[in-house]
Amino acid sequence: MEIMGLKTVLSHFKGKKVFITGHTGFKGSWLTFLLDQHGAITKGYALEPNTNPSLYLNLKFSNKHSSIYSNILEFDSLKREIESFEPEYIFHLAAQPLVLESYDDPKTTFETNFNGTLNLLEILREAALPCTAILITTDKVYENNELNIAFKESDKLGGKDPYSASKAACEFLIHSYQNSFFKDSKIHIASVRAGNVIGGGDWSDNRLIPDIIRSVFENKSLEIRNPEATRPWQHVLEPLYGYLILAKVISEDPSSYSGAWNFGPETGDVKTVREIVEIAKVLDFQIKMELSSTIEKQEANYLSLNINKAKRELKWSPKWDSKVAIWESLNWYQKFYEGEDANKLIYKNIEKYSTIL
């Protein structure tokens, strides 16, 4: 297959019906905006936004977008909305996405992540709706023994914390439904595993870039749990571009593209938390970093993804390195707090990203 630019991929979805769970979240808002701006007919299904500010509430969508506020665990509600909409594509992002919160509320984390995915798959199985579903998990699904390796899709799954374990369980679930019910059907599914996603409009707790923003614009100290922790940082447009390519090609050739896919930065581009903070300082962000004295909850020290499969088979590759991703993210917030419109800020990022092949 040939390399496709972001706008070329998005043109495929013009006039297509796309159902997005978790559309009010950070990645969900970006994905919904991308598709809406390029002519897709989108329906979102998610809880109400839980951050203030909220990216979703700051964006303006066309009349081709509709939104349902409901819980992914409400089976009948989810089924009714999917069946009435009859989507050609589904992107499943609804989740409890935070490692630290999973320690505080493991039951809700497992129920939301596993049972929410189960509900979606079971609705597709029962309704036999022909469609393509991209199910988003995480880079944290792998069994991480801190060997400083870049995980490839065939590596052993694991997860020591509740969040990671819940997402690894989703991978087993997806694999089971694919092989048991969808192998020779008109329902095509794949799971996608992305790195630590950054970009404008994320105001979640316990995430590095939002924490930096709060420290700068609210004049707070930045409390860091593990400054030497290494993560595959990437701008939000990178994995979304990969998800869209995958959705397009799997709908056309499911036997070649079903399965699991990694989307992350180049292996040599992973950065520590401390390096991210130092890059922000170079950009004149005044940050007072403090090391947390209470590190009680286990988090992986090193995470990196092997992206060779996506590069080879999807002709996808990251366009912005971590420094550019960080600069674009921090610049987005700075302009937002200066009063610039969120739609314009995202549109500028899309235009800049789209110029790179």
N, C-alpha and C positions, 0 to 999 in steps of 0.2 A: 504494500500500500504506500501511497505518497504522503509526504508531510502535509498536514492541514493546519492552517493558521486558526486562531481562535474564532475569528468572524466567519470563516468558511465552515467551521464545525457548527457554529450557532445558526447559520442559515439553514441547516438541515432541520432544525426544530421549528422553523417558521410555520405557523398554522397547526402544529402538532399539539396534542393535549398532554400536558405534563403534570403529574401529581407529585407534590413535594411534602414529605413529612418533616417537621422541624424547621419550617420555613421562617419562623420568627427568630431563630438563633443567628449567630454570627455567620457561619458558612451558608446556612439556609437563606438568609437575607441576600447575600451576594449572589447565590445561584438563582434565586427567584428574580432578582433584578436583571441579571444577565439574560435570562430566557425571555422575560417580559419585554425588555428593550429590543429584542430581536424577533418579536412577533409570535412567540409561543403562547398558547392558551394555558395558563397555569392555575392550579388550585393548590393552596397550601393548607396543611392540617397540622396544628401544633397547639401547645399551651400558649397563653398570652405571654408577651415579652416580660422577662423577669429582671431586666436591668434598667437603670435610669442614669444616663440616656439609653435609648433603644435604637439600634440601627434601623430595624424594620419600620418602626414608627416614624423615623426621620426620612424615609424614602417615599417617593411618589410612584405609584404603579398605574398602568393603563387599565381600561375597563375590561381587558382580557384576563385580568387577575382577580381571583376570588380567594377569600380566606375563611377558614373554619377554626375557631378556637375550641379545641377538645383534646382529651388525653389519648395517647396512642394505646393505652390499656383498655379503652372503651371499645370493645370488639364490635358491637352492633353499630355504633356511630361510625367507626372507621369503615366498616363494610358498606354501610349505606352511602357514604360519600364517594368511595371508590367505585362502587357499582353504578351509581347514578352519573358519575363523571366519565366513566369508560376511558381511562387514560391509555395512551399509547406508550408512555414512559412513566416510570416511578423512580424518584430518588428518595431513599429512606435515610434521613439524617436525624430523626427524632431520637434523643438519647439523654441520659444523665452523663455528661461528658467530662466530669472532673474527678481526678484521682483522690484528692483530699476529701471531697464531699462523699466519695464512696466509702471511706472509713467511718464517717459520721452516720451515714444512712445506707448500709450495704443492702438491706432488703429492698428499698426503693430502687437502688441502682440495678440490682439483678432483675427485678420485675420490669422496670422500664426498658432496659437494654435487651434482655432475652425475650421476655413475654411480648414486648412491643414488636420485635422482629418476628416472633412466632405468629402473632396476630396477622401481620401483613402477609406472611407466606401462606398461612392457612386460608385467608380470604382469597388470595390468588388461586390456590388449589381448588377451593370449593366453587368459585365463580367461573373458573376456566377462562378468564379474560385474557385474550392475546395481548401481551405487552412485554416490554423490557424493563427490568427492575435492577437498579444499581444500589446495593446496600453498603452503607459506609460503616466500617468498623474503626480500626486504629492501628498505629505502628506498635502499640503496646500489647498486641495479641501474642507475641512470640515468647517462648520460654527464654528468659534473659538471665544467663549465668555470668553476666559481666565479663565476657571474654573479648569485648571490644571488636565485635564482628558486625558487618552490615547484613541484616537478616534478609534472606530471599524468601519468596512465596512458599517454597516447599519445606522450609525449616519448621521444626517442632513448635507447636503452639503451647502457651502456658498462661502465666498471669498470676503474680503473687498477691497483688492488691485486688480488692473487690471489683474496681472498674475494669482493670485489665482482664481479670478472669471472666467477667460478664461478657466482654467483647470477644474473648477467645471462644466462649460457649456459643456465641452467635455464629462464629465461623463454622463450628461443627454443625450447627442447626442448618445453616445455608447449604453446606455441602450435602447434608442428608436430603433436604428437599430437592436439591438439584438432581441428585442421582435417583431418588425414589419416585418423584412425581413429575419433574419438568424436563427430563432428559430428551424426550422425543415429542415435546409439546410445543405450543406456540407461546409459552411463557419462558422468557430468557432471563437468567439472573447471573449476577457476578458480585463479588465482594471487593471492596477497595480499602486499602490501608495507607493512610497518609501520615506524614510527619507532623511536627508541631507547627500548626498553621497560624500565621500572623497577618495583620492587615488592619486597615482603618475600620472602626465601628465595633470592635470587640470590647465590651465593658464587663466581662465576666470576672469573678473573684479568682484569686490564686492562679493567674496567668501572667507571665512576665511582662509583656508589652502593656496590657491594661494597668498592671501594677506600676510600671514606670510612668505612665501617663498620669495616674492618680498622684504619684509622688511629685510630679512636676507642677501640675495645674491645681493641686490642692495643698501644695507645700508640705508634703508628708515625707517621712523617711521611708526609703525602699527597703523592706525587710526581705532578705534573701535566705532561703533555706539551705541551698547547696550550690555555691557559686561555681564549683568545678563540674557540675552535672552537664553532660553533653547531649544535645538534642538535634534532630534534623529539622532546623527552622526553614520554613518556606512561606512565601506569600500566598494568600488564599487563592489567587487566580491560578496558581500552578496546579494544585490537585483538581480544582473545578474544571480546568481545561482538560485534564486527563479523564475525569469522569464523563465529560461530554463526548470526547472521542470514543471512549469505550461504549457508551450507550448507543452511539451511531453504528459502530461496526458490529456490535453483538446483535443488534436488530437485523443486520443484513447477513451475518454469518455466525450464528450462535455456536456451532460446533467448534469453531476456532478460537472464540474469545470468552467463553464461560470460564468460571473459576475465580481465583484470587489475583489481585494486582496491587503492587506497591507504587506509590507516588511520593517522591521525596526529593531533596536536593542531591547534588553529586556527592559521592562519599567523602571526598576531600573538603567539602564545604560545611561540614557540621561544626557547630560552635558551642562553647561553654556558655553558661549563664553569665559568668563574669565578662566574657568577650562581648556579649550582646550589650551589656551595660556600658562597657568602655566605648563601643561604637556610638551609643546614644550620647555619651558625654562629648565625643568629638563633634557631634552635630549641635553642640551648644545647649544640650539639655542639662540643666543643673540638677544633679541627682545626689542625694545623701544615702549611700548604701550602707545597710547594717546587716550583719549576719545574725540570723535567728538563733536564739539560745535554746529553743525548744523544738528540736527535730525528733518527733516521736513516731511519725508515720513513714513507712518505707516507700521510697520511690526509686526507680531505676537510675543508676548513675550514668550509664552510657546507652544511647539509642541511635541507631543508624539503619537505614534501609538500602538494600540492593535494588536498584531501579532498572537493571539491565533488561528485564523482560518487557517493561513498558517502552523502553527506548527502542528495543529491537522489533517488537511486534506491533506496537501502536504508532511508532515514529513520534512518540512524545518525549520531550526532554525539558528540564527546567530552563527558563529563559532569564530569570533574575537570580543572581547569586544572593547569599544571605545579607551582604552589606546593602545591596540595592533594595532587597525586601524590607530590611529594617528602616532604611531611609524613607522609602515610600510609605511605610506604615506610620512612622512618627510624623512625617510631613503631613499626612492625611489628618491626624488628630490636631496638629497645630493649626492647620487651616480651618478645621471644623470649629475649634474653640475661638477662632477669630471671626466666626460668623459665616463661613462659606457653606453653601448648601451641600448636603450629603450626596444628593443625586449627581451634582457636578463633580464632586471629588471622586466618586466611584467611576463616573464616566471618563474622567481624565486618566485614571489608572488603566481602564480598559483600552482606551485609545493608545496609550503609551505601550502597553503590553502587546497589543495587536500588531504593532509595527515590526516586531521581532519574529523571524521565521526560524 
